[in-house]
Amino acid sequence: MAENLLEVKNLKKYFPVKAGIFKKTVAHVKAVDDISFAVKEGETLGLVGESGCGKSTTGRTILRLLEATAGEVIFEGKSVMDLDKKAMRAIRRDMQIIFQDPYASLNPRMTVADIVGEPLDIHKLAKNKKERNEKVREILENVGLGAEYMHRYPHEFSGGQRQRIGVARALAVDPKLIIADEPVSALDVSVQAQVVNLLQDLQKEYGLTYLFIAHDLSVVKHISDRVAVMYLGKIVELTDKHELYSNPKHPYTQSLLSAIPEADPKKKKNRIVLEGDVPSPVDPPSGCRFHPRCPKAFEPCSVKEPEFKEYGDGHFAACHLLDK
Amino acid sequence: MNFLNKQALVEVKNLKTYFYTEEGIVKAVDGVDYEIYPGETLGIVGESGCGKSVTSLSIMRLVESPPGRIEAGEINFQGKDLTKISEKEMRKIRGNDISMIFQEPMTSLNPVYTVGDQIIEAIMLHKDVNRKEARKQAIDMLKKVGIPLPEQRVDEYPHQLSGGMRQRVMIAMALSCDPKLLIADEPTTALDVTIQAQILELMNSLKESYGMSIMMITHDLGVIAEVSDRVAVMYAGKVVEYTDVDTLFDDPKHPYTWGLMNSIPKLDKDVDRLEAIPGSVPSPLNFPKGCKFNTRCPLAEGKCYDEEPPLEEAAAGHKVRCWRYKDLEEIKKRGERIYEDRGVQK
């Protein structure tokens, strides 16, 4: 069995809500509230959930682009939470991120060669300009962009090509872990598949580990080995992808799966349509956070928070029903 | 369902909508034909820039002019050609017989008026009722679209509602005058899946009870499969395939439709690799000669580069715009993939 490359333990990220002329903190948005999981070397862990569930915040907190409120992030057996700036920068060589919006995440004033070359400069991975250009050329070719694009600017590319540049930038420093935060959701359907295929090829080629964050359950199922489902700052279920899709245990996962419109007009689904909206993370519901919308809620659900525990063979879930 | 022997509600013939920009003429919609029958949902599917939204804006005559202009074609609606009638006549139809909902409910609602005011405005504009009666009808509509506590919600402002609720308000407003046609332009794209399921369900049930037709514009084949009766697939300003929804998914005849279907992962089927369509949509300022899909099509050859194929009836009620659809048929029979893998290039 593969080693854990990344471990997240009881991670919390609260954002203060400030009000009044003295900007007093009046409440907290509990974006990520006590989650734990591990990513094994070479695997892809999918992190799915609806908007506002805390999946992107989780990704950013792991990289310390946001400082965690509490909890631990352990990368290759070392805690990254109390590293100083310099040590953190060094470790980011092994942990890279790809962002959702390929339009907003590339500097419009830099050429592709500079965008992809900058991480090489920061980590001093090229001895001289010639070596740097050589490396940039090689990386660009690996992501399916010819070297002739090196001296162009981001606006000259289509969305799919820009996302390839984003992937190239992350790859430049030869990382071990890539956190991909909705890498395909801004792209057209026909281009999404190109980027998904690229990410899979690169994983094989470089032995990469992915934390793949997305809201699209079918893409997540395609690319992941295991999947964690988040709801309102909590992981509600985590298991092998086949197990999750064939035997979802948490009522939220069940309704989420049934809600996806499938490209098959003959398939009539038993849809579990959830009532209402996701509650505010400032003042989440008591007990199980899903209970106000849960079609199967019973009396302990509103009082006691369910424990996130294993129900056989690596299938984790947090639901009172499973203990009934 | 068979709609074909009925009289069409809307008939779009050879519609061309061009935009005159500084860089050149953008042929956003370039010769599009379709019909919408009473009580049916016509799905229009395509990627960004294929002209799907512009066709709907053309029907509503909401294309900003300049730079846009309906260049040619007819839009027949209840015996009138909407491209020919005066703006005054059009105003009577817009919001009354034909209404529209948009992708982003926050930007299509006015933030400084309550949702009630906005629905009441629509009702009073088209129906001969006083304000009190209009308010009653507005509350009634909000109830029908599933907004809890409609008597309170009617006096709230758009920012006080969630995304799903706002889209419900938009639907209430659009349906307040009993339209014959509802145009829905990506109505669920900005919403989460669980909320999307609610809205699609609502639209389907309202369609039944109102007996209206829906034109559903989306990029999501899942949404198309769920709500449509018939489907038009658009690419680069043209309809490339046009048939009923079951036939389209069973037997896609255009290489583009085929590619779209195989490039999305399925929940119930595992594949190692997706069939990705190479390249990206060509710029509308610079469409290729011949078939517009020839820059990305693995089957393109000789004729495809010279001459644009017509939208041809390949089977009863199944039209396709491709010179080589019969060859695609053969490839499908052999069970081969037509799009090669283009991941890491070595």
Boltz contact constraints between the chains, C-beta under 6 A:
constraints:
  - contact:
      token1: [A, 50]
      token2: [B, 192]
      max_distance: 6.0
  - contact:
      token1: [A, 51]
      token2: [B, 192]
      max_distance: 6.0
  - contact:
      token1: [A, 142]
      token2: [B, 344]
      max_distance: 6.0
  - contact:
      token1: [A, 144]
      token2: [B, 345]
      max_distance: 6.0
  - contact:
      token1: [A, 158]
      token2: [B, 280]
      max_distance: 6.0
  - contact:
      token1: [A, 160]
      token2: [B, 280]
      max_distance: 6.0
  - contact:
      token1: [A, 188]
      token2: [B, 47]
      max_distance: 6.0
  - contact:
      token1: [A, 188]
      token2: [B, 48]
      max_distance: 6.0
  - contact:
      token1: [A, 189]
      token2: [B, 260]
      max_distance: 6.0
  - contact:
      token1: [A, 190]
      token2: [B, 263]
      max_distance: 6.0
  - contact:
      token1: [A, 190]
      token2: [B, 277]
      max_distance: 6.0
  - contact:
      token1: [A, 191]
      token2: [B, 280]
      max_distance: 6.0
  - contact:
      token1: [A, 193]
      token2: [B, 263]
      max_distance: 6.0
  - contact:
      token1: [A, 193]
      token2: [B, 274]
      max_distance: 6.0
  - contact:
      token1: [A, 193]
      token2: [B, 276]
      max_distance: 6.0
  - contact:
      token1: [A, 194]
      token2: [B, 276]
      max_distance: 6.0
  - contact:
      token1: [A, 196]
      token2: [B, 274]
      max_distance: 6.0
  - contact:
      token1: [A, 197]
      token2: [B, 273]
      max_distance: 6.0
  - contact:
      token1: [A, 197]
      token2: [B, 274]
      max_distance: 6.0
  - contact:
      token1: [A, 197]
      token2: [B, 276]
      max_distance: 6.0
  - contact:
      token1: [A, 197]
      token2: [B, 343]
      max_distance: 6.0
  - contact:
      token1: [A, 198]
      token2: [B, 343]
      max_distance: 6.0
  - contact:
      token1: [A, 201]
      token2: [B, 343]
      max_distance: 6.0
  - contact:
      token1: [A, 201]
      token2: [B, 344]
      max_distance: 6.0
  - contact:
      token1: [A, 205]
      token2: [B, 344]
      max_distance: 6.0
  - contact:
      token1: [A, 218]
      token2: [B, 265]
      max_distance: 6.0
  - contact:
      token1: [A, 218]
      token2: [B, 267]
      max_distance: 6.0
  - contact:
      token1: [A, 219]
      token2: [B, 265]
      max_distance: 6.0
  - contact:
      token1: [A, 222]
      token2: [B, 265]
      max_distance: 6.0
  - contact:
      token1: [A, 259]
      token2: [B, 193]
      max_distance: 6.0
  - contact:
      token1: [A, 259]
      token2: [B, 194]
      max_distance: 6.0
  - contact:
      token1: [A, 259]
      token2: [B, 197]
      max_distance: 6.0
  - contact:
      token1: [A, 260]
      token2: [B, 193]
      max_distance: 6.0
  - contact:
      token1: [A, 261]
      token2: [B, 222]
      max_distance: 6.0
  - contact:
      token1: [A, 261]
      token2: [B, 223]
      max_distance: 6.0
  - contact:
      token1: [A, 261]
      token2: [B, 226]
      max_distance: 6.0
  - contact:
      token1: [A, 262]
      token2: [B, 222]
      max_distance: 6.0
  - contact:
      token1: [A, 263]
      token2: [B, 221]
      max_distance: 6.0
  - contact:
      token1: [A, 263]
      token2: [B, 222]
      max_distance: 6.0
  - contact:
      token1: [A, 263]
      token2: [B, 225]
      max_distance: 6.0
  - contact:
      token1: [A, 264]
      token2: [B, 225]
      max_distance: 6.0
  - contact:
      token1: [A, 265]
      token2: [B, 225]
      max_distance: 6.0
  - contact:
      token1: [A, 265]
      token2: [B, 245]
      max_distance: 6.0
  - contact:
      token1: [A, 265]
      token2: [B, 246]
      max_distance: 6.0
  - contact:
      token1: [A, 265]
      token2: [B, 249]
      max_distance: 6.0
  - contact:
      token1: [A, 273]
      token2: [B, 197]
      max_distance: 6.0
  - contact:
      token1: [A, 273]
      token2: [B, 198]
      max_distance: 6.0
  - contact:
      token1: [A, 273]
      token2: [B, 201]
      max_distance: 6.0
  - contact:
      token1: [A, 274]
      token2: [B, 194]
      max_distance: 6.0
  - contact:
      token1: [A, 277]
      token2: [B, 162]
      max_distance: 6.0
  - contact:
      token1: [A, 277]
      token2: [B, 164]
      max_distance: 6.0
